[in-house]
Amino acid sequence: MADKRITQLPTLAAVDQSADWVPVVDVSDTSASLQGTTKKSLVAQFIGPTGPTGPTGPTGATGPTGAGATGAEGPTGPTGATGSTGVGTTGPTGPTGPTGPTGPTGAQGADVYISDSSFTDLPKETLHWLPIDDLSKINLVPEFLKTRLFNNIANIEHIISRE
């Protein structure tokens, strides 16, 4: 496995969030190198809570009523309790009104707290979402990620950095 790139490995058919591992570089632990220590993390640790759903947009206007003609009245039935009246036809239903606009997107989920059972070396660690436009201002290791993340990444790459 050491001589294979991640792109040469078989594709995982389904991800089990509570059992599958992902490699992570912990930059706060410099015991293996100055850039950090590679550790494992469950997929579930990367999934934060979902933000609230935005409000529903207003209902569209009701379409106009159909303009069908009522049929002519039928002949009067014979006198008595069993008389009947003729029946006309109703016009077609009008078109449906336009759909209202979609409500705004819900708020971004909160940072993810890494629990003590995830085998980290610090009492409390959190994962944070970082705006890509601000990467040049952040102490990001390895350094090349500040520019590499702006490229269109089409495949998984196994990168070995010796900074």
Disulfide bonds with the S-S distance in Angstrom:
none
